[in-house]
């Protein structure tokens, strides 16, 4: 478990939190001002199950502040050398408070612990500044799994070097 200066505790997610994580993901995504129709199209992709959280395919972690769930992330394995950030969502009221940065730092540390050389991220276009501040480099686009024809930015972060100061945990 990891504690950072933002008073945010990172711990493994529990299967029984699947509904909470799904609802948080929807609130976080909706924070960008997407229409109800857009959000409805994203619901299936942003719904997480206990089996996913407890399974071996992904590693889920949650961020808590004052015993309140304020964000979560999920990391998946692509290959021995590459992992992908499958999810990173923060409660709208907690955006800009260091929760996202803490989750990103946790993700990077977990990827390094696994021996990965590269972290890949398909991000929301509204999160470009966040991922670039973490040292991620745009490498192309990928079609959304929820919205046919919608292309999303894809980033890469080399893990064989020190992350920039913006991605480092506060001291």
TORKE-525439 format. One line per field, with one value per residue: chain; x, y, z of N, C-alpha, C in turn. Coordinates in steps of 0.05 Angstrom, whole numbers, plus 5000, padded with zeros to 4 digits. Example, Ala and Ser with C-alpha at 12.3 -4.5 7.8 and 13.67 -1.06 7.14 Angstrom:
mol <- A | A
nu <- 5264 | 5257
nv <- 4886 | 4955
nw <- 5156 | 5142
cau <- 5246 | 5273
cav <- 4910 | 4979
caw <- 5156 | 5143
cu <- 5264 | 5258
cv <- 4934 | 5001
cw <- 5156 | 5157
This chain:
mol <- A | A | A | A | A | A | A | A | A | A | A | A | A | A | A | A | A | A | A | A | A | A | A | A | A | A | A | A | A | A | A | A | A | A | A | A | A | A | A | A | A | A | A | A | A | A | A | A | A | A | A | A | A | A | A | A | A | A | A | A | A | A | A | A | A | A | A | A | A | A | A | A | A | A | A | A | A | A | A | A | A | A | A | A | A | A | A | A | A | A | A | A | A | A | A | A | A | A | A | A | A | A | A | A | A | A | A | A | A | A | A | A | A | A | A | A | A | A | A | A | A | A | A | A | A | A | A | A | A | A | A | A | A | A | A | A | A | A | A | A | A | A | A | A | A | A | A | A | A | A | A | A | A | A | A | A | A | A | A | A | A | A | A | A | A | A | A | A | A | A | A
nu <- 5017 | 5007 | 5022 | 5012 | 5032 | 4985 | 4947 | 4924 | 4908 | 4931 | 4907 | 4896 | 4840 | 4775 | 4734 | 4681 | 4673 | 4659 | 4612 | 4614 | 4662 | 4648 | 4606 | 4634 | 4670 | 4634 | 4614 | 4662 | 4677 | 4632 | 4641 | 4669 | 4632 | 4603 | 4547 | 4483 | 4470 | 4520 | 4544 | 4512 | 4526 | 4577 | 4571 | 4573 | 4627 | 4650 | 4634 | 4650 | 4666 | 4663 | 4691 | 4729 | 4758 | 4779 | 4805 | 4861 | 4876 | 4876 | 4902 | 4874 | 4870 | 4852 | 4841 | 4838 | 4812 | 4807 | 4777 | 4743 | 4726 | 4761 | 4782 | 4807 | 4848 | 4867 | 4910 | 4935 | 4965 | 5001 | 5044 | 5106 | 5140 | 5108 | 5056 | 4988 | 4951 | 4889 | 4847 | 4835 | 4807 | 4778 | 4741 | 4698 | 4697 | 4747 | 4784 | 4844 | 4867 | 4910 | 4900 | 4895 | 4948 | 4973 | 4951 | 4972 | 5027 | 5028 | 5012 | 5055 | 5097 | 5078 | 5079 | 5134 | 5151 | 5132 | 5167 | 5161 | 5177 | 5151 | 5095 | 5030 | 4978 | 4911 | 4877 | 4826 | 4810 | 4807 | 4842 | 4893 | 4933 | 4943 | 4966 | 5011 | 5039 | 5055 | 5096 | 5084 | 5083 | 5051 | 5031 | 4998 | 4932 | 4871 | 4813 | 4753 | 4723 | 4672 | 4646 | 4636 | 4680 | 4701 | 4762 | 4814 | 4867 | 4931 | 4982 | 5051 | 5096 | 5161 | 5192 | 5242 | 5271 | 5278 | 5216 | 5188 | 5190 | 5137 | 5108 | 5127 | 5118 | 5094 | 5139
nv <- 4976 | 5046 | 5110 | 5178 | 5248 | 5276 | 5259 | 5211 | 5145 | 5086 | 5024 | 4953 | 4938 | 4913 | 4857 | 4863 | 4917 | 4929 | 4952 | 5004 | 5023 | 5022 | 5060 | 5105 | 5110 | 5124 | 5174 | 5203 | 5203 | 5230 | 5280 | 5308 | 5332 | 5303 | 5281 | 5253 | 5210 | 5195 | 5179 | 5136 | 5101 | 5089 | 5060 | 5002 | 4991 | 5017 | 4989 | 4949 | 4885 | 4839 | 4793 | 4812 | 4847 | 4814 | 4777 | 4750 | 4778 | 4834 | 4886 | 4918 | 4979 | 5021 | 5089 | 5121 | 5171 | 5196 | 5150 | 5146 | 5127 | 5153 | 5148 | 5105 | 5055 | 5011 | 4960 | 4925 | 4867 | 4867 | 4844 | 4810 | 4853 | 4897 | 4936 | 4958 | 5015 | 5006 | 5032 | 5094 | 5133 | 5188 | 5215 | 5268 | 5314 | 5309 | 5316 | 5345 | 5347 | 5316 | 5262 | 5234 | 5238 | 5208 | 5158 | 5149 | 5148 | 5102 | 5065 | 5067 | 5049 | 4997 | 4975 | 4977 | 4943 | 4895 | 4887 | 4909 | 4945 | 4985 | 5028 | 5031 | 5074 | 5086 | 5142 | 5189 | 5244 | 5292 | 5286 | 5294 | 5333 | 5316 | 5264 | 5276 | 5309 | 5271 | 5248 | 5217 | 5200 | 5218 | 5167 | 5153 | 5135 | 5101 | 5064 | 5077 | 5032 | 5038 | 5078 | 5075 | 5094 | 5137 | 5164 | 5154 | 5183 | 5151 | 5136 | 5128 | 5107 | 5103 | 5058 | 5048 | 5089 | 5147 | 5175 | 5240 | 5299 | 5316 | 5269 | 5244 | 5222 | 5266 | 5293
nw <- 5000 | 4988 | 5009 | 4997 | 4996 | 4985 | 5019 | 5004 | 4999 | 4969 | 4950 | 4939 | 4897 | 4913 | 4897 | 4913 | 4906 | 4855 | 4832 | 4855 | 4832 | 4778 | 4777 | 4793 | 4750 | 4710 | 4729 | 4729 | 4675 | 4654 | 4673 | 4635 | 4605 | 4567 | 4526 | 4547 | 4512 | 4492 | 4540 | 4553 | 4512 | 4529 | 4575 | 4579 | 4569 | 4612 | 4656 | 4709 | 4734 | 4790 | 4778 | 4740 | 4772 | 4811 | 4781 | 4741 | 4696 | 4699 | 4742 | 4792 | 4828 | 4883 | 4902 | 4964 | 5006 | 5069 | 5083 | 5040 | 4975 | 4922 | 4872 | 4819 | 4787 | 4733 | 4710 | 4655 | 4625 | 4565 | 4538 | 4555 | 4558 | 4557 | 4585 | 4595 | 4613 | 4633 | 4657 | 4689 | 4734 | 4768 | 4822 | 4806 | 4841 | 4864 | 4825 | 4804 | 4853 | 4864 | 4865 | 4815 | 4798 | 4838 | 4829 | 4778 | 4789 | 4821 | 4783 | 4747 | 4781 | 4792 | 4741 | 4731 | 4772 | 4752 | 4712 | 4662 | 4602 | 4576 | 4582 | 4559 | 4539 | 4525 | 4520 | 4543 | 4501 | 4529 | 4571 | 4554 | 4570 | 4623 | 4616 | 4584 | 4619 | 4654 | 4628 | 4584 | 4515 | 4455 | 4409 | 4369 | 4347 | 4367 | 4354 | 4390 | 4436 | 4449 | 4419 | 4354 | 4302 | 4329 | 4345 | 4390 | 4429 | 4435 | 4480 | 4500 | 4549 | 4566 | 4610 | 4627 | 4646 | 4688 | 4711 | 4692 | 4735 | 4743 | 4745 | 4788 | 4856 | 4908 | 4957
cau <- 5000 | 5023 | 5009 | 5026 | 5027 | 4958 | 4930 | 4910 | 4919 | 4926 | 4905 | 4883 | 4811 | 4762 | 4712 | 4655 | 4672 | 4655 | 4591 | 4625 | 4681 | 4633 | 4592 | 4655 | 4679 | 4614 | 4615 | 4687 | 4675 | 4611 | 4652 | 4679 | 4610 | 4591 | 4518 | 4472 | 4472 | 4548 | 4549 | 4498 | 4542 | 4601 | 4564 | 4583 | 4657 | 4658 | 4623 | 4670 | 4655 | 4680 | 4710 | 4751 | 4774 | 4793 | 4819 | 4890 | 4881 | 4881 | 4908 | 4859 | 4877 | 4835 | 4852 | 4820 | 4819 | 4789 | 4760 | 4724 | 4738 | 4763 | 4793 | 4817 | 4862 | 4870 | 4933 | 4933 | 4989 | 5000 | 5065 | 5125 | 5153 | 5089 | 5031 | 4970 | 4933 | 4862 | 4828 | 4844 | 4784 | 4779 | 4716 | 4699 | 4704 | 4775 | 4802 | 4861 | 4877 | 4933 | 4891 | 4903 | 4977 | 4980 | 4944 | 4991 | 5052 | 5023 | 5012 | 5083 | 5112 | 5069 | 5090 | 5163 | 5153 | 5126 | 5189 | 5153 | 5193 | 5133 | 5067 | 5014 | 4953 | 4891 | 4865 | 4806 | 4823 | 4807 | 4863 | 4919 | 4952 | 4950 | 4985 | 5036 | 5053 | 5066 | 5118 | 5074 | 5087 | 5031 | 5043 | 4978 | 4904 | 4858 | 4784 | 4739 | 4708 | 4644 | 4635 | 4648 | 4690 | 4714 | 4790 | 4824 | 4896 | 4946 | 5007 | 5070 | 5115 | 5184 | 5195 | 5270 | 5284 | 5263 | 5194 | 5192 | 5182 | 5108 | 5096 | 5137 | 5101 | 5104 | 5155
cav <- 5000 | 5070 | 5135 | 5201 | 5273 | 5286 | 5244 | 5192 | 5118 | 5068 | 4996 | 4936 | 4939 | 4888 | 4849 | 4874 | 4945 | 4931 | 4972 | 5030 | 5031 | 5028 | 5085 | 5126 | 5114 | 5139 | 5202 | 5216 | 5207 | 5250 | 5306 | 5322 | 5345 | 5287 | 5279 | 5228 | 5189 | 5187 | 5164 | 5110 | 5084 | 5081 | 5046 | 4974 | 4991 | 5028 | 4973 | 4930 | 4862 | 4827 | 4774 | 4827 | 4859 | 4792 | 4759 | 4753 | 4793 | 4862 | 4892 | 4942 | 4992 | 5044 | 5111 | 5129 | 5194 | 5197 | 5126 | 5150 | 5120 | 5177 | 5142 | 5077 | 5049 | 4983 | 4955 | 4899 | 4859 | 4864 | 4825 | 4810 | 4879 | 4920 | 4936 | 4979 | 5027 | 5000 | 5051 | 5113 | 5151 | 5203 | 5229 | 5296 | 5333 | 5305 | 5321 | 5368 | 5347 | 5297 | 5234 | 5222 | 5235 | 5186 | 5133 | 5146 | 5139 | 5075 | 5049 | 5065 | 5032 | 4970 | 4966 | 4972 | 4919 | 4873 | 4884 | 4920 | 4967 | 5006 | 5030 | 5042 | 5086 | 5098 | 5162 | 5208 | 5268 | 5313 | 5280 | 5296 | 5347 | 5299 | 5242 | 5288 | 5318 | 5247 | 5239 | 5200 | 5211 | 5208 | 5149 | 5147 | 5134 | 5075 | 5068 | 5073 | 5008 | 5046 | 5096 | 5069 | 5117 | 5157 | 5156 | 5163 | 5184 | 5130 | 5146 | 5109 | 5116 | 5085 | 5054 | 5043 | 5115 | 5161 | 5192 | 5268 | 5308 | 5318 | 5243 | 5233 | 5227 | 5288 | 5285
caw <- 5000 | 4984 | 5019 | 4985 | 5011 | 4980 | 5038 | 4987 | 5004 | 4946 | 4959 | 4918 | 4895 | 4922 | 4879 | 4922 | 4899 | 4826 | 4826 | 4863 | 4811 | 4753 | 4780 | 4794 | 4723 | 4695 | 4739 | 4721 | 4646 | 4649 | 4681 | 4611 | 4591 | 4546 | 4526 | 4558 | 4492 | 4492 | 4565 | 4551 | 4495 | 4543 | 4600 | 4580 | 4571 | 4638 | 4677 | 4718 | 4749 | 4811 | 4765 | 4728 | 4793 | 4825 | 4762 | 4736 | 4672 | 4706 | 4770 | 4800 | 4854 | 4889 | 4918 | 4985 | 5022 | 5092 | 5080 | 5017 | 4949 | 4906 | 4845 | 4815 | 4762 | 4726 | 4693 | 4642 | 4611 | 4536 | 4532 | 4576 | 4559 | 4554 | 4600 | 4587 | 4632 | 4624 | 4669 | 4710 | 4738 | 4793 | 4828 | 4796 | 4862 | 4871 | 4802 | 4809 | 4881 | 4866 | 4864 | 4789 | 4798 | 4856 | 4815 | 4756 | 4801 | 4829 | 4758 | 4737 | 4800 | 4788 | 4715 | 4734 | 4789 | 4735 | 4693 | 4636 | 4592 | 4564 | 4591 | 4537 | 4549 | 4508 | 4538 | 4534 | 4490 | 4549 | 4590 | 4541 | 4587 | 4645 | 4608 | 4575 | 4643 | 4667 | 4611 | 4563 | 4488 | 4436 | 4389 | 4349 | 4356 | 4367 | 4354 | 4415 | 4438 | 4455 | 4398 | 4328 | 4286 | 4347 | 4349 | 4416 | 4429 | 4448 | 4490 | 4509 | 4569 | 4570 | 4639 | 4633 | 4653 | 4710 | 4702 | 4698 | 4762 | 4745 | 4751 | 4814 | 4879 | 4924 | 4980
cu <- 5018 | 5008 | 5026 | 5017 | 4999 | 4938 | 4913 | 4924 | 4911 | 4927 | 4893 | 4853 | 4800 | 4739 | 4686 | 4652 | 4666 | 4634 | 4600 | 4644 | 4667 | 4619 | 4611 | 4665 | 4660 | 4613 | 4639 | 4686 | 4655 | 4621 | 4663 | 4657 | 4598 | 4561 | 4508 | 4474 | 4500 | 4553 | 4536 | 4514 | 4568 | 4596 | 4576 | 4613 | 4666 | 4645 | 4643 | 4656 | 4674 | 4700 | 4733 | 4770 | 4791 | 4809 | 4848 | 4896 | 4888 | 4889 | 4894 | 4869 | 4858 | 4850 | 4830 | 4831 | 4798 | 4768 | 4738 | 4739 | 4738 | 4774 | 4801 | 4832 | 4862 | 4893 | 4930 | 4959 | 4984 | 5020 | 5085 | 5138 | 5134 | 5064 | 5014 | 4953 | 4905 | 4842 | 4843 | 4822 | 4786 | 4751 | 4718 | 4707 | 4734 | 4794 | 4818 | 4873 | 4900 | 4925 | 4900 | 4933 | 4986 | 4974 | 4964 | 5018 | 5050 | 5025 | 5040 | 5099 | 5104 | 5079 | 5120 | 5167 | 5149 | 5148 | 5182 | 5172 | 5177 | 5106 | 5052 | 4987 | 4936 | 4875 | 4842 | 4820 | 4825 | 4830 | 4891 | 4940 | 4961 | 4971 | 5011 | 5052 | 5066 | 5089 | 5110 | 5077 | 5065 | 5044 | 5022 | 4950 | 4894 | 4828 | 4772 | 4724 | 4678 | 4631 | 4649 | 4656 | 4704 | 4742 | 4800 | 4855 | 4908 | 4973 | 5025 | 5089 | 5137 | 5189 | 5224 | 5285 | 5267 | 5240 | 5200 | 5181 | 5152 | 5095 | 5106 | 5119 | 5112 | 5120 | 5145
cv <- 5025 | 5094 | 5158 | 5226 | 5284 | 5273 | 5224 | 5165 | 5100 | 5040 | 4980 | 4939 | 4912 | 4882 | 4861 | 4904 | 4950 | 4952 | 5000 | 5040 | 5038 | 5055 | 5109 | 5131 | 5130 | 5169 | 5217 | 5222 | 5230 | 5278 | 5322 | 5335 | 5329 | 5285 | 5254 | 5205 | 5177 | 5170 | 5137 | 5091 | 5074 | 5063 | 5017 | 4974 | 5000 | 5013 | 4951 | 4909 | 4853 | 4808 | 4789 | 4837 | 4838 | 4774 | 4766 | 4771 | 4822 | 4864 | 4919 | 4953 | 5016 | 5064 | 5119 | 5154 | 5196 | 5174 | 5129 | 5144 | 5144 | 5173 | 5113 | 5076 | 5019 | 4980 | 4928 | 4893 | 4856 | 4843 | 4826 | 4838 | 4903 | 4915 | 4959 | 4989 | 5023 | 5020 | 5069 | 5134 | 5163 | 5216 | 5258 | 5316 | 5331 | 5309 | 5346 | 5368 | 5328 | 5268 | 5221 | 5218 | 5212 | 5159 | 5128 | 5136 | 5110 | 5056 | 5045 | 5046 | 5003 | 4959 | 4960 | 4946 | 4894 | 4868 | 4894 | 4943 | 4990 | 5004 | 5044 | 5052 | 5095 | 5117 | 5177 | 5232 | 5291 | 5309 | 5283 | 5310 | 5331 | 5278 | 5254 | 5298 | 5295 | 5236 | 5222 | 5215 | 5200 | 5190 | 5142 | 5148 | 5106 | 5081 | 5061 | 5047 | 5014 | 5062 | 5090 | 5094 | 5138 | 5147 | 5170 | 5163 | 5160 | 5141 | 5122 | 5122 | 5095 | 5082 | 5048 | 5068 | 5127 | 5177 | 5221 | 5276 | 5309 | 5291 | 5232 | 5240 | 5250 | 5278 | 5297
cw <- 5000 | 4995 | 5007 | 5000 | 5006 | 4998 | 5023 | 4992 | 4980 | 4957 | 4937 | 4920 | 4904 | 4903 | 4887 | 4916 | 4869 | 4819 | 4833 | 4842 | 4785 | 4754 | 4780 | 4766 | 4706 | 4703 | 4729 | 4691 | 4640 | 4656 | 4657 | 4595 | 4568 | 4549 | 4539 | 4538 | 4491 | 4517 | 4564 | 4534 | 4509 | 4567 | 4601 | 4584 | 4599 | 4661 | 4683 | 4735 | 4771 | 4798 | 4752 | 4750 | 4807 | 4807 | 4758 | 4713 | 4678 | 4736 | 4775 | 4826 | 4857 | 4905 | 4938 | 4998 | 5044 | 5090 | 5059 | 4992 | 4931 | 4878 | 4843 | 4789 | 4758 | 4706 | 4681 | 4628 | 4581 | 4527 | 4556 | 4580 | 4560 | 4571 | 4590 | 4610 | 4621 | 4634 | 4688 | 4712 | 4766 | 4797 | 4819 | 4817 | 4871 | 4848 | 4809 | 4838 | 4885 | 4865 | 4838 | 4788 | 4815 | 4843 | 4792 | 4767 | 4810 | 4804 | 4747 | 4755 | 4796 | 4762 | 4717 | 4751 | 4772 | 4714 | 4665 | 4628 | 4582 | 4577 | 4568 | 4549 | 4526 | 4525 | 4525 | 4523 | 4510 | 4570 | 4578 | 4559 | 4611 | 4637 | 4598 | 4598 | 4658 | 4650 | 4588 | 4536 | 4470 | 4415 | 4368 | 4360 | 4354 | 4368 | 4381 | 4414 | 4442 | 4432 | 4372 | 4313 | 4303 | 4352 | 4374 | 4415 | 4445 | 4455 | 4498 | 4529 | 4572 | 4600 | 4646 | 4639 | 4676 | 4698 | 4708 | 4725 | 4765 | 4752 | 4778 | 4837 | 4896 | 4948 | 5005
